Amino acid sequence: MPSVFITVAKTKDEAVAKRTELLSYIHPEVGLKFMSFAYGIDFNDLRK
């Protein structure tokens, strides 16, 4: 699933660390259920 993150970071490593931290807050199953509901696409099927 493509995604875009816009962060303010001086280096690429810092940006990757921020992205990883943001993703760690999102529970994979809950996040996919919300995205499936919001966009009307079953993202669980896309993971297989």
PDB file of N, CA, C and O in Angstrom:
ATOM      1  N   MET A   1       0.853  -1.171   0.000  1.00  0.00           N
ATOM      2  CA  MET A   1       0.000   0.000   0.000  1.00  0.00           C
ATOM      3  C   MET A   1       0.901   1.236   0.000  1.00  0.00           C
ATOM      4  O   MET A   1       1.651   1.446   0.953  1.00  0.00           O
ATOM      5  N   PRO A   2       0.840   2.045  -1.038  1.00  0.00           N
ATOM      6  CA  PRO A   2       1.696   3.229  -1.068  1.00  0.00           C
ATOM      7  C   PRO A   2       1.254   4.255  -0.037  1.00  0.00           C
ATOM      8  O   PRO A   2       0.068   4.378   0.270  1.00  0.00           O
ATOM      9  N   SER A   3       2.204   4.972   0.481  1.00  0.00           N
ATOM     10  CA  SER A   3       1.865   5.999   1.461  1.00  0.00           C
ATOM     11  C   SER A   3       2.838   7.152   1.332  1.00  0.00           C
ATOM     12  O   SER A   3       3.965   6.987   0.864  1.00  0.00           O
ATOM     13  N   VAL A   4       2.389   8.314   1.751  1.00  0.00           N
ATOM     14  CA  VAL A   4       3.221   9.507   1.694  1.00  0.00           C
ATOM     15  C   VAL A   4       3.292  10.095   3.088  1.00  0.00           C
ATOM     16  O   VAL A   4       2.269  10.319   3.734  1.00  0.00           O
ATOM     17  N   PHE A   5       4.499  10.340   3.541  1.00  0.00           N
ATOM     18  CA  PHE A   5       4.706  10.986   4.832  1.00  0.00           C
ATOM     19  C   PHE A   5       5.494  12.261   4.597  1.00  0.00           C
ATOM     20  O   PHE A   5       6.535  12.242   3.941  1.00  0.00           O
ATOM     21  N   ILE A   6       5.001  13.361   5.130  1.00  0.00           N
ATOM     22  CA  ILE A   6       5.732  14.620   5.034  1.00  0.00           C
ATOM     23  C   ILE A   6       6.221  14.957   6.430  1.00  0.00           C
ATOM     24  O   ILE A   6       5.421  15.169   7.341  1.00  0.00           O
ATOM     25  N   THR A   7       7.520  15.006   6.595  1.00  0.00           N
ATOM     26  CA  THR A   7       8.099  15.333   7.895  1.00  0.00           C
ATOM     27  C   THR A   7       9.148  16.412   7.708  1.00  0.00           C
ATOM     28  O   THR A   7       9.689  16.599   6.618  1.00  0.00           O
ATOM     29  N   VAL A   8       9.420  17.111   8.786  1.00  0.00           N
ATOM     30  CA  VAL A   8      10.483  18.108   8.771  1.00  0.00           C
ATOM     31  C   VAL A   8      11.692  17.465   9.434  1.00  0.00           C
ATOM     32  O   VAL A   8      11.719  17.259  10.647  1.00  0.00           O
ATOM     33  N   ALA A   9      12.684  17.155   8.620  1.00  0.00           N
ATOM     34  CA  ALA A   9      13.889  16.509   9.130  1.00  0.00           C
ATOM     35  C   ALA A   9      15.087  17.012   8.336  1.00  0.00           C
ATOM     36  O   ALA A   9      14.990  17.282   7.139  1.00  0.00           O
ATOM     37  N   LYS A  10      16.205  17.130   9.018  1.00  0.00           N
ATOM     38  CA  LYS A  10      17.418  17.639   8.359  1.00  0.00           C
ATOM     39  C   LYS A  10      18.103  16.574   7.518  1.00  0.00           C
ATOM     40  O   LYS A  10      18.746  16.888   6.516  1.00  0.00           O
ATOM     41  N   THR A  11      17.966  15.321   7.921  1.00  0.00           N
ATOM     42  CA  THR A  11      18.625  14.251   7.174  1.00  0.00           C
ATOM     43  C   THR A  11      17.622  13.157   6.827  1.00  0.00           C
ATOM     44  O   THR A  11      16.546  13.076   7.419  1.00  0.00           O
ATOM     45  N   LYS A  12      17.985  12.325   5.872  1.00  0.00           N
ATOM     46  CA  LYS A  12      17.113  11.218   5.479  1.00  0.00           C
ATOM     47  C   LYS A  12      16.966  10.223   6.628  1.00  0.00           C
ATOM     48  O   LYS A  12      15.878   9.689   6.848  1.00  0.00           O
ATOM     49  N   ASP A  13      18.052   9.970   7.362  1.00  0.00           N
ATOM     50  CA  ASP A  13      17.984   9.034   8.492  1.00  0.00           C
ATOM     51  C   ASP A  13      16.992   9.510   9.540  1.00  0.00           C
ATOM     52  O   ASP A  13      16.243   8.714  10.106  1.00  0.00           O
ATOM     53  N   GLU A  14      16.993  10.817   9.793  1.00  0.00           N
ATOM     54  CA  GLU A  14      16.056  11.379  10.768  1.00  0.00           C
ATOM     55  C   GLU A  14      14.617  11.228  10.268  1.00  0.00           C
ATOM     56  O   GLU A  14      13.717  10.927  11.052  1.00  0.00           O
ATOM     57  N   ALA A  15      14.401  11.435   8.980  1.00  0.00           N
ATOM     58  CA  ALA A  15      13.067  11.285   8.403  1.00  0.00           C
ATOM     59  C   ALA A  15      12.592   9.838   8.497  1.00  0.00           C
ATOM     60  O   ALA A  15      11.431   9.588   8.821  1.00  0.00           O
ATOM     61  N   VAL A  16      13.476   8.888   8.219  1.00  0.00           N
ATOM     62  CA  VAL A  16      13.123   7.466   8.311  1.00  0.00           C
ATOM     63  C   VAL A  16      12.785   7.102   9.754  1.00  0.00           C
ATOM     64  O   VAL A  16      11.853   6.336   9.997  1.00  0.00           O
ATOM     65  N   ALA A  17      13.529   7.640  10.703  1.00  0.00           N
ATOM     66  CA  ALA A  17      13.260   7.366  12.118  1.00  0.00           C
ATOM     67  C   ALA A  17      11.894   7.908  12.520  1.00  0.00           C
ATOM     68  O   ALA A  17      11.161   7.253  13.261  1.00  0.00           O
ATOM     69  N   LYS A  18      11.550   9.089  12.042  1.00  0.00           N
ATOM     70  CA  LYS A  18      10.232   9.664  12.361  1.00  0.00           C
ATOM     71  C   LYS A  18       9.114   8.830  11.749  1.00  0.00           C
ATOM     72  O   LYS A  18       8.086   8.590  12.383  1.00  0.00           O
ATOM     73  N   ARG A  19       9.325   8.385  10.497  1.00  0.00           N
ATOM     74  CA  ARG A  19       8.307   7.567   9.832  1.00  0.00           C
ATOM     75  C   ARG A  19       8.104   6.257  10.581  1.00  0.00           C
ATOM     76  O   ARG A  19       6.970   5.823  10.786  1.00  0.00           O
ATOM     77  N   THR A  20       9.201   5.629  10.988  1.00  0.00           N
ATOM     78  CA  THR A  20       9.118   4.375  11.734  1.00  0.00           C
ATOM     79  C   THR A  20       8.386   4.582  13.052  1.00  0.00           C
ATOM     80  O   THR A  20       7.584   3.744  13.464  1.00  0.00           O
ATOM     81  N   GLU A  21       8.665   5.696  13.707  1.00  0.00           N
ATOM     82  CA  GLU A  21       7.993   5.994  14.972  1.00  0.00           C
ATOM     83  C   GLU A  21       6.498   6.196  14.753  1.00  0.00           C
ATOM     84  O   GLU A  21       5.686   5.707  15.538  1.00  0.00           O
ATOM     85  N   LEU A  22       6.128   6.911  13.698  1.00  0.00           N
ATOM     86  CA  LEU A  22       4.708   7.119  13.410  1.00  0.00           C
ATOM     87  C   LEU A  22       4.012   5.796  13.118  1.00  0.00           C
ATOM     88  O   LEU A  22       2.901   5.557  13.592  1.00  0.00           O
ATOM     89  N   LEU A  23       4.663   4.938  12.337  1.00  0.00           N
ATOM     90  CA  LEU A  23       4.054   3.652  12.005  1.00  0.00           C
ATOM     91  C   LEU A  23       3.919   2.756  13.227  1.00  0.00           C
ATOM     92  O   LEU A  23       3.023   1.913  13.279  1.00  0.00           O
ATOM     93  N   SER A  24       4.800   2.925  14.215  1.00  0.00           N
ATOM     94  CA  SER A  24       4.735   2.087  15.406  1.00  0.00           C
ATOM     95  C   SER A  24       3.492   2.392  16.240  1.00  0.00           C
ATOM     96  O   SER A  24       3.065   1.563  17.044  1.00  0.00           O
ATOM     97  N   TYR A  25       2.910   3.575  16.052  1.00  0.00           N
ATOM     98  CA  TYR A  25       1.695   3.931  16.799  1.00  0.00           C
ATOM     99  C   TYR A  25       0.447   3.303  16.200  1.00  0.00           C
ATOM    100  O   TYR A  25      -0.589   3.221  16.861  1.00  0.00           O
ATOM    101  N   ILE A  26       0.541   2.857  14.944  1.00  0.00           N
ATOM    102  CA  ILE A  26      -0.628   2.325  14.248  1.00  0.00           C
ATOM    103  C   ILE A  26      -0.629   0.806  14.359  1.00  0.00           C
ATOM    104  O   ILE A  26       0.286   0.141  13.873  1.00  0.00           O
ATOM    105  N   HIS A  27      -1.646   0.267  14.990  1.00  0.00           N
ATOM    106  CA  HIS A  27      -1.780  -1.189  15.066  1.00  0.00           C
ATOM    107  C   HIS A  27      -2.119  -1.698  13.666  1.00  0.00           C
ATOM    108  O   HIS A  27      -3.043  -1.178  13.041  1.00  0.00           O
ATOM    109  N   PRO A  28      -1.402  -2.693  13.160  1.00  0.00           N
ATOM    110  CA  PRO A  28      -1.603  -3.117  11.765  1.00  0.00           C
ATOM    111  C   PRO A  28      -3.040  -3.500  11.435  1.00  0.00           C
ATOM    112  O   PRO A  28      -3.575  -3.065  10.416  1.00  0.00           O
ATOM    113  N   GLU A  29      -3.664  -4.299  12.274  1.00  0.00           N
ATOM    114  CA  GLU A  29      -5.024  -4.750  11.964  1.00  0.00           C
ATOM    115  C   GLU A  29      -6.036  -3.619  12.092  1.00  0.00           C
ATOM    116  O   GLU A  29      -6.912  -3.473  11.238  1.00  0.00           O
ATOM    117  N   VAL A  30      -5.927  -2.821  13.142  1.00  0.00           N
ATOM    118  CA  VAL A  30      -6.868  -1.718  13.347  1.00  0.00           C
ATOM    119  C   VAL A  30      -6.711  -0.695  12.227  1.00  0.00           C
ATOM    120  O   VAL A  30      -7.698  -0.183  11.700  1.00  0.00           O
ATOM    121  N   GLY A  31      -5.456  -0.401  11.867  1.00  0.00           N
ATOM    122  CA  GLY A  31      -5.204   0.552  10.790  1.00  0.00           C
ATOM    123  C   GLY A  31      -5.788   0.086   9.470  1.00  0.00           C
ATOM    124  O   GLY A  31      -6.368   0.882   8.732  1.00  0.00           O
ATOM    125  N   LEU A  32      -5.642  -1.189   9.166  1.00  0.00           N
ATOM    126  CA  LEU A  32      -6.179  -1.724   7.918  1.00  0.00           C
ATOM    127  C   LEU A  32      -7.700  -1.728   7.926  1.00  0.00           C
ATOM    128  O   LEU A  32      -8.324  -1.456   6.900  1.00  0.00           O
ATOM    129  N   LYS A  33      -8.302  -2.031   9.070  1.00  0.00           N
ATOM    130  CA  LYS A  33      -9.764  -2.021   9.142  1.00  0.00           C
ATOM    131  C   LYS A  33     -10.295  -0.615   8.915  1.00  0.00           C
ATOM    132  O   LYS A  33     -11.290  -0.430   8.214  1.00  0.00           O
ATOM    133  N   PHE A  34      -9.633   0.382   9.508  1.00  0.00           N
ATOM    134  CA  PHE A  34     -10.062   1.765   9.317  1.00  0.00           C
ATOM    135  C   PHE A  34      -9.906   2.186   7.852  1.00  0.00           C
ATOM    136  O   PHE A  34     -10.804   2.802   7.278  1.00  0.00           O
ATOM    137  N   MET A  35      -8.753   1.847   7.251  1.00  0.00           N
ATOM    138  CA  MET A  35      -8.519   2.215   5.857  1.00  0.00           C
ATOM    139  C   MET A  35      -9.522   1.513   4.942  1.00  0.00           C
ATOM    140  O   MET A  35     -10.006   2.105   3.978  1.00  0.00           O
ATOM    141  N   SER A  36      -9.830   0.257   5.246  1.00  0.00           N
ATOM    142  CA  SER A  36     -10.803  -0.478   4.443  1.00  0.00           C
ATOM    143  C   SER A  36     -12.163   0.199   4.522  1.00  0.00           C
ATOM    144  O   SER A  36     -12.860   0.326   3.515  1.00  0.00           O
ATOM    145  N   PHE A  37     -12.538   0.633   5.724  1.00  0.00           N
ATOM    146  CA  PHE A  37     -13.823   1.309   5.918  1.00  0.00           C
ATOM    147  C   PHE A  37     -13.825   2.663   5.214  1.00  0.00           C
ATOM    148  O   PHE A  37     -14.797   3.015   4.547  1.00  0.00           O
ATOM    149  N   ALA A  38     -12.739   3.420   5.359  1.00  0.00           N
ATOM    150  CA  ALA A  38     -12.682   4.776   4.818  1.00  0.00           C
ATOM    151  C   ALA A  38     -12.678   4.786   3.289  1.00  0.00           C
ATOM    152  O   ALA A  38     -13.307   5.649   2.676  1.00  0.00           O
ATOM    153  N   TYR A  39     -11.976   3.836   2.668  1.00  0.00           N
ATOM    154  CA  TYR A  39     -11.828   3.847   1.216  1.00  0.00           C
ATOM    155  C   TYR A  39     -12.686   2.812   0.502  1.00  0.00           C
ATOM    156  O   TYR A  39     -12.738   2.794  -0.728  1.00  0.00           O
ATOM    157  N   GLY A  40     -13.355   1.955   1.255  1.00  0.00           N
ATOM    158  CA  GLY A  40     -14.207   0.951   0.637  1.00  0.00           C
ATOM    159  C   GLY A  40     -13.436  -0.150  -0.068  1.00  0.00           C
ATOM    160  O   GLY A  40     -13.982  -0.833  -0.934  1.00  0.00           O
ATOM    161  N   ILE A  41     -12.167  -0.329   0.294  1.00  0.00           N
ATOM    162  CA  ILE A  41     -11.322  -1.369  -0.297  1.00  0.00           C
ATOM    163  C   ILE A  41     -10.895  -2.303   0.824  1.00  0.00           C
ATOM    164  O   ILE A  41     -10.531  -1.844   1.907  1.00  0.00           O
ATOM    165  N   ASP A  42     -10.934  -3.599   0.578  1.00  0.00           N
ATOM    166  CA  ASP A  42     -10.493  -4.541   1.599  1.00  0.00           C
ATOM    167  C   ASP A  42      -8.980  -4.697   1.505  1.00  0.00           C
ATOM    168  O   ASP A  42      -8.478  -5.490   0.709  1.00  0.00           O
ATOM    169  N   PHE A  43      -8.259  -3.937   2.321  1.00  0.00           N
ATOM    170  CA  PHE A  43      -6.803  -3.972   2.280  1.00  0.00           C
ATOM    171  C   PHE A  43      -6.244  -5.280   2.822  1.00  0.00           C
ATOM    172  O   PHE A  43      -5.094  -5.620   2.543  1.00  0.00           O
ATOM    173  N   ASN A  44      -7.037  -6.018   3.591  1.00  0.00           N
ATOM    174  CA  ASN A  44      -6.562  -7.308   4.087  1.00  0.00           C
ATOM    175  C   ASN A  44      -6.335  -8.272   2.926  1.00  0.00           C
ATOM    176  O   ASN A  44      -5.429  -9.103   2.983  1.00  0.00           O
ATOM    177  N   ASP A  45      -7.147  -8.169   1.875  1.00  0.00           N
ATOM    178  CA  ASP A  45      -6.952  -9.017   0.700  1.00  0.00           C
ATOM    179  C   ASP A  45      -5.666  -8.658  -0.032  1.00  0.00           C
ATOM    180  O   ASP A  45      -5.027  -9.526  -0.627  1.00  0.00           O
ATOM    181  N   LEU A  46      -5.286  -7.392   0.008  1.00  0.00           N
ATOM    182  CA  LEU A  46      -4.092  -6.951  -0.712  1.00  0.00           C
ATOM    183  C   LEU A  46      -2.815  -7.418  -0.034  1.00  0.00           C
ATOM    184  O   LEU A  46      -1.771  -7.510  -0.680  1.00  0.00           O
ATOM    185  N   ARG A  47      -2.880  -7.715   1.258  1.00  0.00           N
ATOM    186  CA  ARG A  47      -1.685  -8.135   1.996  1.00  0.00           C
ATOM    187  C   ARG A  47      -1.288  -9.565   1.679  1.00  0.00           C
ATOM    188  O   ARG A  47      -0.129  -9.939   1.854  1.00  0.00           O
ATOM    189  N   LYS A  48      -2.242 -10.376   1.211  1.00  0.00           N
ATOM    190  CA  LYS A  48      -1.982 -11.802   0.994  1.00  0.00           C
ATOM    191  C   LYS A  48      -1.140 -12.010  -0.242  1.00  0.00           C
ATOM    192  O   LYS A  48      -0.819 -13.147  -0.586  1.00  0.00           O
TER     193      LYS A  48
END
